[in-house]
Amino acid sequence: MDAFYASVEQRDDPALRGQPVAVGGARERGVVMAASYEARQFGVRSAMPAVVARRKCPALLFVPPRFEVYKEVSRQIHAIFAEYTPLIEPLSLDEAYLDVTENLKAEPLATRLAAEIRARILEKTGLTASAGISYNKFLAKLASDYRKPNGQFVIRPHQGPGFVEGLAVGQFHGIGAATAARLNGLGIFTGADLRAQPEALLRQHFGKAGGYYYAIARAEDHRPVVADRQRKSVGAETTFENDRREFDELADGLGPCIAKVWAHCERAGLLGRTATLKVKYADFQQITRSRSLTGPVAGAEQLTAISHELLRALLPVPQGVRLVGVSLSNLVPVAEAVGQQLALGL
């Protein structure tokens, strides 16, 4: 979807149309969650601190998020996807991979399907969507950004390797800023540079991911579209109005996060065995600390105890803390977790 959260707000409030809009917290410690295309023209981007966004665009209008509305629109969009294929792999509320090789419309051209799906989404929701079309997930994801907003772009089989060669490695989906910097440090700046590297060297520096980088440099990606993909983690975080340093005040911030994480797990029928604490300092440096158990975390009380233990190990903090968060990963359905524990007992 195009600027999803912001576009929903502009759809529902005519006064916001044509205006630079940011969804998120307007307070000094707030963060931009989504920006309209009008705001992006000023350099406003998601994950940007609100104070920086206001500096770039003094006329920026902040709107609080309405997640229930976004979830309902997401359900409408996914219902449309399901009219065309059962092979849908969601990436977020507003993005998904669709495998239309064999589709429910018996349509041989993916480009035609993409145009029809986008038209159906506009008709149903009043919102525009963009599509990337190719022969694998990596290239389709890259293509999806090339005709935004309200467009579609195709990378055909004979175009794939050449298309990748000309891109900066930082543009590759799955390569973040830190990994791009490491690649640059090795003299690897473009897809062509990456393709020139032996697989052994990439694995030496990046482990298992090195094999993936070796493949995508050749426009190869054999990952299937996985329908009903299980969520890998559940997390929540909070940003403080003022920096905090002491254990009690940091632990107070963790309390609501832990409650949210555990409530979600209970609703979804999930249990996890790895707890992770996230801390972001005043200078935006971020660290995480994790602890894995042999069995699933038993309840909110145990998650609290582990989180507090991880937090105590970081004290005294080197500087003020602006954000804390907690997540639970290595998730399995409750029935599966109980079955594993019974098997261990036997």
MARKOLDREN-186360 format. One record per residue (C-alpha): x, z, y; residue number from 1. Coordinates in pm, 1 decimal, m for minus. Each point is the difference from the previous one (the first is absolute). Layout:
N
PT     east       up    north seq
PT        X        Z        Y NUM
...
//
This chain:
346
PT     east       up    north seq
PT      0.0      0.0      0.0   1
PT    111.1    m62.5    358.7   2
PT     86.2    323.0    189.4   3
PT   m258.4    164.1   m224.4   4
PT    m68.9    343.3    152.2   5
PT     23.7   m129.4    357.2   6
PT   m218.2   m302.3    m77.5   7
PT   m271.4    223.2   m147.8   8
PT      1.2    208.8    320.0   9
PT    m21.9   m310.6    218.9  10
PT   m282.6   m135.0   m215.3  11
PT   m200.6    322.2     34.9  12
PT     67.3     60.8    371.3  13
PT    m37.3   m308.4    223.3  14
PT    183.0    181.9    281.9  15
PT    319.1    m12.6   m207.6  16
PT     m6.4   m374.8    m59.8  17
PT    283.0   m185.1    169.9  18
PT    167.3    331.8     84.5  19
PT    328.0    143.0   m132.5  20
PT   m117.0    254.6   m256.6  21
PT    189.1    248.6   m215.3  22
PT   m159.4    198.4   m280.6  23
PT    161.6    341.8    m27.8  24
PT     73.1    315.4    192.5  25
PT     31.5    m30.4    375.9  26
PT    168.5    338.1     43.4  27
PT    373.3     16.6     69.2  28
PT     83.1     49.7   m368.1  29
PT   m249.4   m261.5   m116.3  30
PT     93.2   m312.6   m193.6  31
PT   m145.9   m351.7     10.4  32
PT   m167.9    m75.4   m334.3  33
PT   m107.2   m353.6     93.7  34
PT     20.6   m220.4    308.3  35
PT   m220.9   m286.2    113.6  36
PT    159.4   m338.3     61.4  37
PT    m44.1     57.0    373.3  38
PT    212.6    315.4    m32.3  39
PT    257.8   m172.7   m220.5  40
PT     74.0   m241.7    283.7  41
PT    152.6    298.7    181.1  42
PT    211.3     99.8   m299.7  43
PT   m233.2    272.3   m127.9  44
PT     30.1     36.0   m378.8  45
PT   m135.7    223.9   m273.7  46
PT    200.4    319.9    m66.4  47
PT    117.1      0.5    363.5  48
PT    m16.5    335.5    184.5  49
PT   m292.2      5.6    243.6  50
PT    226.1     85.2    293.7  51
PT    210.6   m312.4    m65.9  52
PT   m311.4   m215.6    m41.7  53
PT   m139.2    118.7    335.5  54
PT    333.8    m76.1    165.1  55
PT    m11.3   m355.0   m133.1  56
PT   m366.8    m48.3     87.6  57
PT   m134.6    236.5    268.7  58
PT   m352.4   m146.0    m41.7  59
PT     m3.8     77.2   m372.8  60
PT   m331.3    145.4   m121.5  61
PT     29.0    257.4   m278.6  62
PT   m284.5     33.8   m251.0  63
PT    m16.0    270.4   m269.6  64
PT     m8.8   m136.1   m356.4  65
PT   m327.8    m17.9   m194.8  66
PT    115.5    m16.8   m359.1  67
PT   m344.0      8.3   m155.5  68
PT    m92.7   m314.8    193.6  69
PT    323.7   m173.0   m104.0  70
PT    m61.0     94.6   m364.1  71
PT   m352.5   m142.7     10.3  72
PT    126.0   m328.8    145.8  73
PT    272.4     m2.7   m265.9  74
PT   m266.3     34.2   m270.7  75
PT   m184.4   m299.2    147.5  76
PT    317.5   m207.3     m1.3  77
PT     89.6     91.0   m358.0  78
PT   m353.4    m84.0   m111.8  79
PT     57.4   m349.8    137.8  80
PT    332.4    m25.3   m186.1  81
PT   m180.9     91.3   m321.9  82
PT   m227.7   m303.1     39.2  83
PT    304.9   m220.4    m52.0  84
PT    227.8    178.8   m249.4  85
PT     19.7    324.5   m198.3  86
PT    379.5      4.1     51.3  87
PT     22.4    197.6    324.3  88
PT    294.6    228.5     77.5  89
PT    m64.0    204.9    316.2  90
PT    298.9     81.1    220.5  91
PT   m195.7    197.1    259.7  92
PT   m349.1     14.5    150.2  93
PT     45.3   m341.5    160.4  94
PT    238.0   m192.0   m226.6  95
PT      6.6   m114.5   m361.5  96
PT    152.8   m248.8   m239.9  97
PT   m247.6   m234.7   m172.9  98
PT     91.4   m209.8   m302.8  99
PT   m228.8   m305.5     18.1 100
PT    172.4   m210.1   m266.9 101
PT   m319.3     28.1   m202.3 102
PT   m276.8     94.1    241.5 103
PT   m372.8     60.2    m20.3 104
PT    m78.8   m306.0    215.0 105
PT    195.3   m242.9   m222.8 106
PT    170.7   m120.2    319.1 107
PT    339.9   m162.0    m71.3 108
PT    139.6     37.1    354.8 109
PT    109.3    344.4    116.3 110
PT      4.7   m120.7    361.6 111
PT   m369.2    m83.0    m20.2 112
PT    m77.9    340.0   m152.6 113
PT    198.1    182.1    268.4 114
PT   m187.6   m180.5    277.5 115
PT   m333.8     78.7   m164.1 116
PT     85.5    369.4    m49.1 117
PT    110.8     30.5    362.9 118
PT   m324.4   m162.4    117.1 119
PT   m205.5    237.9   m218.0 120
PT    186.5    301.8    141.8 121
PT    m66.4   m116.3    356.4 122
PT   m367.7    m59.7    m78.6 123
PT    m43.7    338.7   m171.3 124
PT    210.6    226.2    223.3 125
PT     54.3   m185.7    325.6 126
PT    375.9     35.8    m53.1 127
PT    272.8   m257.6    m53.7 128
PT    246.6    m10.5   m286.8 129
PT    316.7   m196.2    m71.7 130
PT    125.2   m123.2   m335.8 131
PT    332.9    m83.4   m158.8 132
PT    m12.6   m240.4   m292.7 133
PT    280.3    m62.8   m246.9 134
PT    105.0      6.9   m364.6 135
PT    118.1    363.1     m4.4 136
PT    m69.1    331.2    173.4 137
PT    321.3     13.7    203.4 138
PT    m57.2   m339.6    162.2 139
PT   m374.4     52.6     49.3 140
PT     74.6    322.5    187.1 141
PT    254.2   m176.0    223.9 142
PT   m242.7   m286.7     62.6 143
PT   m280.2    236.7    102.6 144
PT    177.1     78.8    328.6 145
PT     65.5   m360.4    103.5 146
PT   m338.8    m99.2    141.3 147
PT   m125.9    332.4    132.1 148
PT   m253.6     57.3    138.2 149
PT   m281.7   m187.9   m171.8 150
PT    204.3   m256.0   m191.5 151
PT    160.2    m81.1   m332.8 152
PT    336.0   m135.5   m111.7 153
PT    114.5   m158.1   m326.6 154
PT    343.1      7.3   m163.3 155
PT      1.8   m259.4   m277.3 156
PT    229.1     16.9   m306.4 157
PT    250.8   m253.6    131.1 158
PT     17.8    184.6    335.1 159
PT     61.8    353.7   m128.7 160
PT    381.6     17.4    m30.6 161
PT     62.7   m177.6    330.8 162
PT   m256.0    215.9    179.2 163
PT    170.5    319.8   m116.0 164
PT    352.1   m118.8     85.5 165
PT    m75.5    m25.0    371.2 166
PT   m148.6    350.1     39.2 167
PT    179.6    312.1    116.0 168
PT     12.0    254.2   m284.2 169
PT   m187.4    246.4    221.5 170
PT   m303.4   m231.7    m21.0 171
PT    m19.9     34.0   m378.7 172
PT   m288.2    210.5   m124.8 173
PT    154.2    296.4   m180.8 174
PT    314.2     11.6    215.2 175
PT    m34.1    262.9    272.7 176
PT    217.8     61.4    302.9 177
PT    243.1    230.1   m183.1 178
PT     52.9   m242.9   m290.3 179
PT     33.5   m293.5    240.8 180
PT    273.1    191.2    184.6 181
PT    182.7     62.7   m329.3 182
PT    m25.3   m367.8    m88.5 183
PT    128.1    m96.5    344.7 184
PT    292.4    235.8    m55.7 185
PT     87.6   m207.3   m306.8 186
PT     m9.2   m318.8    207.2 187
PT   m347.4    m97.0   m128.3 188
PT   m225.0   m105.5    285.8 189
PT   m220.7   m280.1   m132.6 190
PT   m167.5   m108.3   m320.0 191
PT    281.3   m251.3    m46.4 192
PT    257.0    279.9     26.5 193
PT   m194.0    205.6   m252.9 194
PT    m24.4   m291.8   m241.2 195
PT    378.4    m41.1      8.0 196
PT     57.7    351.0   m139.2 197
PT     56.2     66.8   m371.1 198
PT   m274.5    205.4   m161.0 199
PT    260.2    251.3   m119.4 200
PT    108.7     72.2    357.4 201
PT   m358.9     51.4    118.6 202
PT    m70.7    236.0   m290.6 203
PT    321.6    187.5     72.7 204
PT   m113.3     71.8    356.5 205
PT   m378.2     24.0    m43.7 206
PT    m61.0     89.9   m363.9 207
PT   m313.2   m141.2   m162.6 208
PT   m118.2   m136.4    334.9 209
PT    308.6   m223.0      3.2 210
PT   m150.5   m205.0   m282.0 211
PT   m317.6    m45.9    203.2 212
PT    200.1   m109.5    307.7 213
PT    191.5   m250.9   m215.2 214
PT   m329.9   m150.2   m119.6 215
PT   m183.4    m19.3    332.9 216
PT    303.7   m167.8    161.2 217
PT    m85.7   m283.3   m241.3 218
PT   m372.5     23.0     84.6 219
PT    m64.4    147.2   m345.5 220
PT   m247.7    282.1    m56.7 221
PT   m158.4     41.1   m341.9 222
PT   m206.7    309.1     80.3 223
PT   m362.6    m58.6   m102.5 224
PT   m298.3     88.7    214.9 225
PT   m107.2    334.2   m146.4 226
PT   m369.3     81.3     36.2 227
PT    m98.5    367.3     32.5 228
PT    358.0     98.7     74.5 229
PT     37.1    377.6    m14.5 230
PT     94.6    180.9    317.6 231
PT    360.3    122.6    m18.2 232
PT    m25.5    296.5    235.4 233
PT   m233.4    199.3    223.7 234
PT    129.1    142.6    326.0 235
PT    m96.2    150.6    335.1 236
PT    196.6     90.0    311.0 237
PT    m46.2    156.1    341.7 238
PT    176.3    m44.0    333.9 239
PT     45.3    312.2    214.2 240
PT    m81.2     12.8    370.0 241
PT    331.3    182.7     52.5 242
PT    311.1     12.6   m217.5 243
PT      8.9    285.2   m251.6 244
PT    293.9    181.5   m160.5 245
PT   m116.6    313.9   m177.8 246
PT   m120.3     15.9   m360.5 247
PT   m340.9    152.5     75.9 248
PT    m97.5   m257.5    261.2 249
PT    126.2   m289.4   m215.8 250
PT   m183.4    138.3   m304.1 251
PT   m318.5     24.7    210.0 252
PT     28.5   m374.1     61.4 253
PT     41.4    m68.4   m370.1 254
PT   m316.5    188.7    m95.8 255
PT   m255.6   m266.2    104.9 256
PT    219.6   m275.5   m149.0 257
PT      7.5    172.4   m337.2 258
PT   m376.8     52.8     13.0 259
PT    m58.3   m371.6     69.8 260
PT    232.5   m112.7   m278.6 261
PT   m156.6    229.1   m257.7 262
PT   m356.1    m85.6    108.3 263
PT     75.2   m370.1    m45.0 264
PT    148.2     60.6   m346.1 265
PT   m308.2    196.5   m103.2 266
PT   m235.8   m272.9    123.2 267
PT    204.1   m272.4   m171.9 268
PT     54.0    198.9   m320.4 269
PT    378.7    m20.0     28.0 270
PT    288.1    236.4    m66.3 271
PT    364.7    m42.6     96.6 272
PT    325.5    163.9    m98.8 273
PT    226.4    m82.9    298.3 274
PT    m47.3    175.4    334.3 275
PT    179.0   m137.2    306.6 276
PT     49.7    164.0    337.9 277
PT     47.3   m224.2    301.9 278
PT    156.4    124.7    324.8 279
PT     53.9   m202.0    318.3 280
PT    223.4    151.4    267.3 281
PT    m27.7    m26.0    377.2 282
PT    241.2   m297.4      2.7 283
PT   m223.7   m179.3   m256.8 284
PT    253.2     44.7   m280.1 285
PT   m199.8     42.5   m319.4 286
PT     88.6    170.9   m327.6 287
PT   m185.7     64.3   m323.7 288
PT     53.5    253.9   m276.1 289
PT   m168.4    m20.8   m341.7 290
PT    m51.5    207.5   m310.3 291
PT   m124.6   m133.5   m334.5 292
PT   m157.0    216.7   m267.3 293
PT    m19.7    m67.9   m372.7 294
PT   m379.4     15.2     25.5 295
PT   m249.5    m60.8    281.0 296
PT    m31.5    229.7    300.8 297
PT   m273.8    243.3   m101.6 298
PT   m176.7     52.5    330.1 299
PT     17.0     23.6    378.4 300
PT    166.6    341.7    m29.2 301
PT    287.2   m138.2   m206.6 302
PT     34.9   m299.4    233.6 303
PT     18.8    245.8    290.1 304
PT    266.1    208.1   m175.6 305
PT    217.0   m304.7    m74.3 306
PT    m40.3   m135.9    354.2 307
PT     97.4    335.5    151.0 308
PT    301.4     24.0   m229.9 309
PT    117.3   m346.5    107.0 310
PT    m58.5     93.8    364.2 311
PT    199.1    325.7    m23.9 312
PT    296.4   m195.7   m135.7 313
PT     13.3   m198.4    327.9 314
PT     17.1    306.2    224.0 315
PT    141.2     56.6    250.8 316
PT    m90.4   m348.3    123.0 317
PT    267.1   m175.5    208.7 318
PT   m253.9    m91.1    269.5 319
PT   m370.1     24.1     74.4 320
PT   m246.2   m150.9   m249.1 321
PT   m269.6   m235.7    130.2 322
PT   m173.0    m88.0   m330.0 323
PT    m45.0    137.1   m351.0 324
PT   m172.0   m149.5   m300.6 325
PT    m60.0     49.0   m371.7 326
PT    m59.3   m252.1   m277.2 327
PT    m65.6     11.6   m371.4 328
PT    126.3   m280.6   m226.4 329
PT     44.6    m91.0   m365.7 330
PT   m377.8      0.9    m10.7 331
PT   m207.5    m25.9   m317.5 332
PT   m372.1     42.6    m68.5 333
PT    m97.9    358.7    m87.1 334
PT   m104.4    m96.7   m355.3 335
PT    336.4   m165.9    m61.9 336
PT    190.2    300.2    139.5 337
PT   m194.7    239.3   m222.4 338
PT     66.5   m222.8   m301.4 339
PT    373.1     m1.6     73.6 340
PT      6.3    378.8     25.6 341
PT   m189.2     36.3   m328.8 342
PT    249.2   m232.9   m167.5 343
PT    289.6    205.4    135.6 344
PT   m166.6    316.7   m127.0 345
PT    m36.0   m144.7   m346.3 346
//
